[in-house]
Each structure stands twice: as structure tokens, then as C-alpha cells.
């Protein structure tokens, strides 16, 4: 498929890891980070309307976030550093409802992760710092933002937090409800 390799993630429909072709020499490298035709040919026919970028330090955990309305599909990648990135299926009626998938994304590997609408998303920073970039299929809507507790036992995400450590969370992320108490839409 053009300049990208797309791979489905386990048994969860809609999740893909994406590896771009990287063309490098002594001067550096070049790669496409998105190409509508290549993605469409792979069955990923979405339109991105917003790009976001964040910077975080080691041990920061952001998530698990989603929007109740104006749901967002996301194509995520790391510009510098390394993160463990997680998607949780919150599509009621899905055969994998409540299941999660995680992948390590790094600037060195230049790999990406596509997460469609109907998933909660979060990441944990493994390197000293990380710059994280993502394309979204709908606009951010503060009135729709929601989340799930990062360490919810029902979901059971295996975050790579070192034993005895606690991740650095925002005040908002500390207050997310358990999976069983979260409000999801039908997808």
C-alpha cells in the first residue's frame, strides 16, 4: 500500500499500527506521515480536521480519554521520545467491548497507531520527555470530554509503570470514573 504498512491489532476491529516507509541517507531522512490515498486503499477512509501536539515528561500518564459526542478517530505518533499508547474499545455491542490494546510508539521507530471513533485513548511516557502528535477526525468539544480511570480493574490495562511508582496524572485524570460507571454511546 504505497508508502505505508498497515497491520490490524489483535482481534479488535478498527485498530491499526502503521509503519511509514522511511528514506534516509547521511543527511537525515524523509517520510510521509499521512497520505489520504494510501489510507483509503487500506480501508481507512477518514477525514482529519484537527491536529494536536503535546509534550510530557517521564512517568506522565494521559488518559483514558474520549468524547461522548463528536467522537474522534485519531492517528497518533511520537515526534521525540517513546510512549506506551493504549486504546480501549467502548463501543457497546462490539464483540471486544471493554478490551484494550497497547503499542509502544517511538520517534526512533517512527511507527503510528490508528484508533477509530468509539475508543478511549491514553498513553504513558517511557522516555525522559516525549512529544506526541495526533490527527483527529472531529473537533475537540470540551462539553463532550469524558474519561475512564487509568487503572480500572475491569479493563486491566498492563501499563509499564515500574513497581512502586505511581504515574503523574492531571487533576482531571485522577477523577475519572470506573469503566462500569462511565457513560458510553451506542456505536
Number of C-alpha atoms within 10 A of each C-alpha: 11 12 16 20 16 21 14 13 16 10 11 18 14 17 20 20 18 22 17 18 16 15 10 10 8 5 6 7 9 11 13 11 17 14 11 13 13 17 19 13 11 15 11 16 12 14 13 17 12 14 15 12 13 11 15 20 16 17 21 22 25 20 25 22 21 25 23 18 16 16 23 25 24 24 22 23 27 26 18 19 21 26 29 18 24 23 27 25 25 24 18 14 9 15 12 15 16 19 18 20 17 18 16 19 26 22 17 11 14 19 21 25 26 23 24 22 21 25 28 27 24 21 24 26 28 22 16 12 17 23 19 23 18 19 20 22 19 19 14 18 13 9 10 12 14 21 25 26 19 27 14 15 10 11 19 12 17 11 16 13 16 9 6 5 8 11 17 17 16 12 8 11 19 14 13 19 16 16 19 11 10 13 12 19 12 10 11
